[in-house]
């Protein structure tokens, strides 16, 4: 297993020395925030249950956010790890931003960072060493057609600003995002992820996916459009919940009339008392500080037992509308959302479903009616027709179109007792840390339209 003490010390020292060096170069009216995004990762591409490509990535980016007389400019650059070279590069970028801010109009809603907040989180997980990962992954894959991406290693986040804030976050994580394919090209999709590798848990998870793949060997049936009794597994629920970061639980979207939750605020509409949803940093897997160095509360109740309690409020939005910030990122998206569990054991899901549709995953989601909270998308990857509590056959892909006011509202019949962590496996610019923790849901009705 990986020991990261020396790497952590070097990375944190580089960031702190850069911050100390650059802040001494600022003029009185200049406010500067620095954000670091770095990783030491292994990426491995698997196809046909064989490794086709593997490599190690050491990457470190620093982002500058300069505010001068209510004018703001941002920039970024890659660091080399050599303090003198990097300090010169950051100073060059600072000078470029100075020239840019001089040409910009004033922004009336700019928020200056305040000082006095410091934090340090250093989580050491147990992840396979790069040279051991192939042996740990491949043995359980033999005999199936598996394609996917393995990503693992150390991730770093840092933030410092000229007001005196200083934050550091480091953690280990891994994910195997994969699909299993049978001879008819039907697929099962799954992600096994975490920060502490347990070989038995990995093999158990993969075995469950293989069992679903075997169920796909039966001929698929086409069901007619209509409203069906439905179970949606955790991965599918996470897809639905991720829509809430997009014109959803953002206070800015509320204020501009672009939120799907306006009915809950303006008309006092409620969801099911079985549905509770919060931004929760208590697991320590996601940094709770934002790009301004502000620290969010450990837990923000967004919807509690079906009642809207709060939205994500950035300091910029708070200033613009005279509100109190809860220190969301400026885009006001969810970073570490958690949906509360219920009382339905997973082993009883099929029995409770009776006759209806079992959906493992959803795909291509979008708003079809924002004001009505309607989300459309496709069923995909191991979705089945169930009769009398027994899986009978896979179903052909169907389009769904339904409102969360129904499937998290009056049609929500039960919530499972177990929640799963569904990580964001995106690697745009860097490995993501965001995740959605949620259970499965049993619905009395769900609208399949095409």
C-alpha positions as CSV (number, residue, x, y, z in Angstrom):
1,X,0.0,0.0,0.0
2,X,1.1,3.5,-0.8
3,X,2.9,5.7,1.8
4,X,2.5,9.4,0.9
5,X,4.2,11.2,3.7
6,X,7.2,12.5,1.8
7,X,5.1,13.5,-1.3
8,X,2.6,15.2,0.9
9,X,5.2,17.3,2.6
10,X,6.8,18.3,-0.7
11,X,3.5,19.3,-2.3
12,X,2.3,21.2,0.7
13,X,5.6,23.0,1.2
14,X,5.7,24.0,-2.5
15,X,2.2,25.5,-2.2
16,X,2.9,27.3,1.0
17,X,6.2,28.8,-0.2
18,X,4.6,29.9,-3.4
19,X,1.8,31.6,-1.5
20,X,4.2,33.3,0.9
21,X,6.4,34.5,-2.0
22,X,3.6,35.8,-4.2
23,X,1.7,37.6,-1.4
24,X,4.7,39.7,-0.6
25,X,4.6,41.1,-4.1
26,X,1.0,42.5,-3.9
27,X,0.1,46.2,-3.8
28,X,-2.1,47.5,-1.1
29,X,-5.3,47.5,-3.2
30,X,-4.7,44.0,-4.6
31,X,-6.5,40.9,-3.3
32,X,-5.3,37.5,-4.5
33,X,-6.5,33.9,-4.0
34,X,-4.5,30.9,-5.0
35,X,-6.0,27.5,-5.5
36,X,-4.0,24.3,-6.1
37,X,-5.3,21.2,-7.9
38,X,-2.8,18.3,-7.9
39,X,-2.6,14.6,-8.2
40,X,-0.3,11.6,-8.3
41,X,-2.4,9.1,-10.2
42,X,-2.3,5.8,-12.0
43,X,-4.6,5.4,-15.0
44,X,-5.1,2.0,-16.5
45,X,-7.3,1.2,-19.5
46,X,-8.8,-2.3,-19.5
47,X,-10.5,-3.9,-22.6
48,X,-11.6,-7.5,-22.8
49,X,-10.4,-8.0,-19.2
50,X,-6.8,-7.3,-20.3
51,X,-4.7,-4.2,-19.6
52,X,-4.2,-2.3,-22.8
53,X,-2.6,0.9,-21.5
54,X,-1.3,2.1,-18.2
55,X,0.6,5.1,-16.9
56,X,1.4,7.4,-14.1
57,X,0.4,11.1,-14.0
58,X,1.9,13.7,-11.7
59,X,0.1,17.0,-12.3
60,X,-0.1,20.2,-10.4
61,X,-2.1,23.3,-11.5
62,X,-2.4,26.6,-9.7
63,X,-5.2,29.0,-10.3
64,X,-5.0,32.8,-9.6
65,X,-7.9,35.0,-8.8
66,X,-7.0,38.7,-8.6
67,X,-9.3,41.4,-7.5
68,X,-8.2,45.1,-7.8
69,X,-10.6,47.9,-7.1
70,X,-13.7,45.7,-7.7
71,X,-12.2,44.4,-11.0
72,X,-11.5,40.7,-11.3
73,X,-9.3,38.5,-13.5
74,X,-8.4,34.8,-13.3
75,X,-5.7,32.7,-14.7
76,X,-3.9,29.3,-14.3
77,X,-0.7,27.6,-15.0
78,X,1.0,24.2,-14.5
79,X,3.7,24.0,-11.8
80,X,7.0,22.2,-12.4
81,X,7.9,21.5,-8.7
82,X,10.9,23.8,-8.8
83,X,10.2,26.6,-6.4
84,X,12.2,29.3,-8.1
85,X,10.9,28.5,-11.6
86,X,7.3,28.3,-10.4
87,X,7.5,31.5,-8.4
88,X,8.8,33.3,-11.5
89,X,6.0,31.8,-13.6
90,X,3.3,32.8,-11.0
91,X,4.7,36.3,-10.9
92,X,4.5,36.5,-14.7
93,X,0.9,35.4,-14.6
94,X,0.1,37.9,-11.8
95,X,1.5,40.7,-14.0
96,X,-0.7,39.6,-16.9
97,X,-3.7,39.7,-14.6
98,X,-2.8,43.1,-13.4
99,X,-2.9,44.3,-17.0
100,X,-6.2,42.6,-17.6
101,X,-7.9,44.0,-14.6
102,X,-7.0,47.5,-15.6
103,X,-9.1,47.1,-18.7
104,X,-12.2,45.6,-17.0
105,X,-15.3,47.3,-15.7
106,X,-16.1,47.2,-12.0
107,X,-18.2,44.3,-10.7
108,X,-20.6,45.4,-8.0
109,X,-21.0,41.9,-6.5
110,X,-17.4,41.0,-6.0
111,X,-16.7,39.5,-2.6
112,X,-13.3,39.9,-1.0
113,X,-11.9,37.1,1.0
114,X,-11.7,37.5,4.7
115,X,-9.0,36.2,6.9
116,X,-8.7,34.0,9.9
117,X,-9.8,30.6,8.6
118,X,-7.3,27.7,8.4
119,X,-7.8,24.0,7.9
120,X,-5.8,20.9,7.2
121,X,-7.2,17.5,6.2
122,X,-4.8,14.6,5.5
123,X,-6.6,11.3,4.9
124,X,-4.4,8.3,4.2
125,X,-6.3,5.4,2.6
126,X,-5.2,2.0,1.6
127,X,-4.9,1.7,-2.2
128,X,-3.0,-0.8,-4.3
129,X,0.5,0.2,-5.3
130,X,0.8,0.8,-9.0
131,X,2.9,-2.3,-9.5
132,X,0.3,-4.5,-7.6
133,X,-2.9,-3.1,-9.1
134,X,-3.0,-5.4,-12.2
135,X,-2.8,-8.6,-10.1
136,X,-5.5,-7.3,-7.7
137,X,-7.9,-6.3,-10.6
138,X,-7.5,-8.9,-13.3
139,X,-8.0,-12.3,-11.6
140,X,-11.7,-11.6,-10.8
141,X,-12.3,-10.4,-14.4
142,X,-11.4,-13.6,-16.2
143,X,-14.1,-15.2,-18.2
144,X,-16.0,-12.0,-18.9
145,X,-15.7,-9.2,-21.4
146,X,-14.9,-6.2,-19.2
147,X,-13.9,-2.7,-20.4
148,X,-13.2,0.2,-18.1
149,X,-10.8,2.7,-16.6
150,X,-8.9,2.2,-13.3
151,X,-7.8,5.5,-11.6
152,X,-6.1,5.6,-8.3
153,X,-3.7,7.6,-6.3
154,X,-3.3,10.8,-4.2
155,X,-5.3,13.9,-4.8
156,X,-4.4,17.4,-3.4
157,X,-6.4,20.6,-3.0
158,X,-5.0,23.8,-1.5
159,X,-6.3,27.4,-1.1
160,X,-4.6,30.5,0.2
161,X,-5.4,34.1,0.0
162,X,-3.8,37.4,0.8
163,X,-6.4,38.0,3.6
164,X,-4.7,35.2,5.6
165,X,-6.7,32.1,4.9
166,X,-4.8,28.9,4.4
167,X,-6.4,25.5,3.6
168,X,-4.9,22.1,2.7
169,X,-6.6,18.8,1.7
170,X,-5.0,15.5,0.7
171,X,-6.7,12.1,0.3
172,X,-6.2,8.7,-1.4
173,X,-8.9,7.3,-3.7
174,X,-9.5,4.7,-6.4
175,X,-12.2,3.9,-8.8
176,X,-12.8,1.2,-11.4
177,X,-15.5,2.5,-13.8
178,X,-16.4,-0.4,-16.0
179,X,-18.9,-2.1,-18.3
180,X,-19.5,-5.9,-18.8
181,X,-20.6,-6.9,-22.3
182,X,-22.2,-10.1,-23.4
183,X,-22.3,-11.7,-26.9
184,X,-25.4,-9.7,-27.9
185,X,-23.7,-6.5,-26.8
186,X,-26.0,-6.0,-23.8
187,X,-24.1,-4.3,-21.0
188,X,-23.9,-4.0,-17.2
189,X,-22.3,-0.8,-15.9
190,X,-20.8,-0.3,-12.5
191,X,-18.2,1.6,-10.5
192,X,-16.2,0.2,-7.6
193,X,-14.6,3.1,-5.7
194,X,-13.4,4.1,-2.3
195,X,-10.3,5.1,-0.3
196,X,-9.6,1.7,1.4
197,X,-9.1,-1.2,-0.9
198,X,-10.6,-4.5,0.3
199,X,-10.1,-7.3,-2.1
200,X,-13.1,-9.3,-0.9
201,X,-15.4,-6.3,-1.4
202,X,-14.1,-5.8,-4.9
203,X,-14.6,-9.4,-5.9
204,X,-18.1,-9.4,-4.3
205,X,-19.1,-6.2,-6.3
206,X,-17.8,-7.6,-9.6
207,X,-19.5,-11.0,-8.9
208,X,-22.8,-9.1,-8.5
209,X,-22.3,-7.4,-11.9
210,X,-21.5,-10.7,-13.5
211,X,-24.7,-12.2,-12.2
212,X,-26.6,-9.3,-13.7
213,X,-24.8,-9.9,-17.0
214,X,-26.0,-13.5,-17.0
215,X,-29.6,-12.3,-16.6
216,X,-29.1,-10.3,-19.8
217,X,-28.6,-13.5,-21.8
218,X,-32.4,-13.9,-22.0
219,X,-34.1,-12.3,-25.0
220,X,-35.1,-8.7,-24.3
221,X,-38.7,-7.7,-24.2
222,X,-40.3,-4.5,-25.3
223,X,-42.7,-3.0,-22.8
224,X,-45.3,-0.5,-23.8
225,X,-45.1,3.2,-22.8
226,X,-46.9,3.8,-19.6
227,X,-46.7,4.3,-15.8
228,X,-45.0,1.3,-14.1
229,X,-44.2,0.3,-10.6
230,X,-40.5,0.8,-10.5
231,X,-37.3,0.3,-8.5
232,X,-34.4,2.5,-9.2
233,X,-31.0,1.4,-7.8
234,X,-28.6,3.8,-6.2
235,X,-26.6,4.5,-9.4
236,X,-29.8,5.6,-11.2
237,X,-30.9,7.7,-8.2
238,X,-27.5,9.4,-8.2
239,X,-28.1,10.3,-11.9
240,X,-31.4,11.9,-11.0
241,X,-29.9,13.8,-8.0
242,X,-27.0,15.2,-10.0
243,X,-29.6,17.1,-12.0
244,X,-30.2,19.2,-8.8
245,X,-26.8,20.9,-9.5
246,X,-28.1,22.3,-12.8
247,X,-30.8,24.9,-12.3
248,X,-31.8,23.2,-9.2
249,X,-30.8,23.9,-5.6
250,X,-28.9,27.0,-6.5
251,X,-30.0,30.2,-4.7
252,X,-29.0,32.2,-7.8
253,X,-31.2,30.1,-10.0
254,X,-34.0,30.6,-7.5
255,X,-33.6,34.4,-7.5
256,X,-33.6,34.6,-11.4
257,X,-36.6,32.3,-11.7
258,X,-34.6,29.5,-13.3
259,X,-34.8,26.8,-10.6
260,X,-36.8,23.6,-10.9
261,X,-37.6,24.0,-7.1
262,X,-39.5,27.3,-7.4
263,X,-42.8,25.5,-6.6
264,X,-41.4,24.4,-3.3
265,X,-40.5,27.9,-2.3
266,X,-43.3,29.9,-3.9
267,X,-46.2,27.5,-3.6
268,X,-45.1,25.6,-0.5
269,X,-45.2,22.3,-2.5
270,X,-43.6,19.5,-0.5
271,X,-41.9,16.2,-1.6
272,X,-42.4,12.9,0.2
273,X,-41.6,12.8,4.0
274,X,-39.3,9.8,3.0
275,X,-37.0,12.2,1.0
276,X,-34.3,14.1,2.8
277,X,-31.2,15.6,1.1
278,X,-28.2,17.5,2.4
279,X,-24.8,18.8,1.5
280,X,-22.7,16.9,4.0
281,X,-18.9,17.1,4.4
282,X,-18.7,15.0,7.5
283,X,-17.1,12.0,5.8
284,X,-14.1,14.1,5.0
285,X,-13.8,12.8,1.4
286,X,-14.4,16.2,-0.2
287,X,-12.8,19.6,0.8
288,X,-15.3,21.8,2.6
289,X,-13.5,25.1,1.6
290,X,-14.3,26.9,-1.6
291,X,-12.3,29.0,-4.1
292,X,-12.5,32.0,-1.8
293,X,-11.1,30.0,1.1
294,X,-14.5,30.1,2.9
295,X,-15.4,27.0,4.9
296,X,-18.9,25.6,4.4
297,X,-20.9,24.2,7.4
298,X,-20.2,20.5,7.9
299,X,-23.9,19.8,7.0
300,X,-26.4,22.0,5.1
301,X,-30.0,20.7,5.3
302,X,-31.4,21.3,1.8
303,X,-34.6,19.2,1.9
304,X,-35.7,17.6,5.1
305,X,-38.6,15.1,5.1
306,X,-39.9,16.6,1.9
307,X,-39.7,20.3,2.9
308,X,-37.3,22.7,1.3
309,X,-35.0,24.1,4.0
310,X,-32.2,25.9,2.2
311,X,-30.4,26.3,-1.1
312,X,-26.7,26.6,-1.9
313,X,-25.8,30.2,-1.4
314,X,-22.4,31.6,-2.5
315,X,-21.1,34.8,-1.0
316,X,-21.6,36.5,-4.4
317,X,-25.3,35.6,-4.5
318,X,-25.7,36.6,-0.8
319,X,-24.2,40.0,-1.6
320,X,-26.4,40.5,-4.7
321,X,-29.7,39.6,-3.0
322,X,-29.0,40.6,0.7
323,X,-28.8,37.0,2.0
324,X,-26.6,35.0,4.4
325,X,-24.1,32.9,2.6
326,X,-23.5,29.2,3.4
327,X,-20.2,29.4,1.4
328,X,-21.1,27.3,-1.6
329,X,-18.8,27.5,-4.6
330,X,-19.8,30.4,-6.9
331,X,-21.5,28.1,-9.5
332,X,-23.6,26.8,-6.5
333,X,-23.3,23.1,-7.4
334,X,-23.5,20.2,-5.0
335,X,-20.1,18.9,-3.9
336,X,-20.9,16.2,-1.4
337,X,-24.6,15.5,-1.4
338,X,-26.2,12.8,0.8
339,X,-29.7,11.4,0.5
340,X,-31.1,9.8,3.7
341,X,-31.7,6.1,3.8
342,X,-35.1,4.5,4.5
343,X,-36.4,1.2,5.9
344,X,-36.5,-1.2,2.9
345,X,-33.7,-3.8,3.0
346,X,-32.1,-4.3,-0.3
347,X,-32.6,-8.1,-0.1
348,X,-36.4,-7.4,-0.1
349,X,-36.4,-5.1,-3.1
350,X,-37.7,-7.5,-5.7
351,X,-40.4,-8.8,-3.3
352,X,-41.5,-5.3,-2.5
353,X,-41.5,-4.4,-6.2
354,X,-43.8,-7.3,-7.0
355,X,-44.5,-6.7,-10.7
356,X,-42.8,-3.8,-12.5
357,X,-39.5,-2.5,-13.7
358,X,-36.1,-2.7,-12.1
359,X,-33.7,0.0,-13.3
360,X,-30.0,-0.3,-12.5
361,X,-28.8,2.8,-14.4
362,X,-30.1,5.8,-16.2
363,X,-28.5,7.8,-19.1
364,X,-28.6,11.0,-21.1
365,X,-30.6,13.0,-18.5
366,X,-31.9,16.5,-19.2
367,X,-34.7,18.8,-18.0
368,X,-37.8,18.4,-20.2
369,X,-39.9,20.9,-18.2
370,X,-37.8,22.9,-15.7
371,X,-40.8,24.6,-14.0
372,X,-42.5,21.3,-13.5
373,X,-39.4,19.5,-12.3
374,X,-39.6,17.0,-15.2
375,X,-36.5,15.0,-16.1
376,X,-36.1,13.0,-19.2
377,X,-33.5,10.3,-20.1
378,X,-33.0,6.7,-21.1
379,X,-33.0,3.4,-19.2
380,X,-29.8,1.6,-19.9
381,X,-27.5,-1.1,-18.6
382,X,-29.2,-4.0,-16.9
383,X,-32.8,-3.0,-16.6
384,X,-35.3,-5.7,-16.1
385,X,-39.0,-6.7,-16.1
386,X,-40.0,-8.3,-12.8
387,X,-43.1,-10.4,-12.1
388,X,-44.2,-11.5,-8.7
389,X,-40.8,-10.6,-7.2
390,X,-38.8,-12.5,-9.8
391,X,-36.7,-11.1,-12.7
392,X,-38.1,-12.4,-15.9
393,X,-36.2,-10.7,-18.7
394,X,-34.2,-7.6,-19.6
395,X,-36.2,-4.8,-21.2
396,X,-35.3,-2.9,-24.3
397,X,-34.1,0.7,-23.7
398,X,-36.9,3.1,-22.9
399,X,-37.2,6.8,-22.6
400,X,-38.5,8.1,-19.3
401,X,-40.1,11.5,-18.6
402,X,-41.3,12.2,-15.1
403,X,-41.2,14.9,-12.5
404,X,-39.2,14.7,-9.2
405,X,-42.4,16.1,-7.6
406,X,-43.7,12.6,-8.4
407,X,-40.8,10.2,-8.0
408,X,-39.4,12.0,-4.9
409,X,-42.9,13.0,-4.0
410,X,-46.3,11.3,-3.9
411,X,-45.0,8.2,-5.8
412,X,-42.1,7.5,-3.5
413,X,-43.1,4.4,-1.7
414,X,-39.9,3.2,0.0
415,X,-36.2,4.0,0.4
416,X,-33.6,1.3,0.9
417,X,-31.7,1.0,4.2
418,X,-28.3,1.1,2.4
419,X,-26.7,4.0,0.7
420,X,-23.9,3.7,-1.8
421,X,-21.2,6.3,-2.7
422,X,-21.4,7.1,-6.4
423,X,-18.3,9.0,-7.3
424,X,-17.8,11.5,-10.1
425,X,-15.3,9.7,-12.2
426,X,-14.6,12.7,-14.5
427,X,-11.0,13.6,-15.3
428,X,-11.4,16.9,-17.1
429,X,-8.3,18.8,-16.1
430,X,-7.9,16.7,-13.0
431,X,-9.5,13.8,-11.1
432,X,-12.8,14.9,-9.5
433,X,-13.5,14.5,-5.8
434,X,-17.3,15.1,-6.0
435,X,-19.6,12.2,-5.1
436,X,-23.3,11.5,-4.4
437,X,-24.2,9.2,-1.6
438,X,-27.7,7.8,-1.9
439,X,-29.9,4.7,-1.5
440,X,-32.3,3.0,-4.0
441,X,-35.9,4.0,-4.3
442,X,-39.2,2.1,-4.8
443,X,-41.9,4.0,-6.7
444,X,-45.5,3.2,-7.0
445,X,-45.4,4.8,-10.5
446,X,-42.8,6.0,-13.0
447,X,-43.5,7.2,-16.5
448,X,-41.8,5.4,-19.4
449,X,-42.7,7.3,-22.5
450,X,-41.1,5.8,-25.6
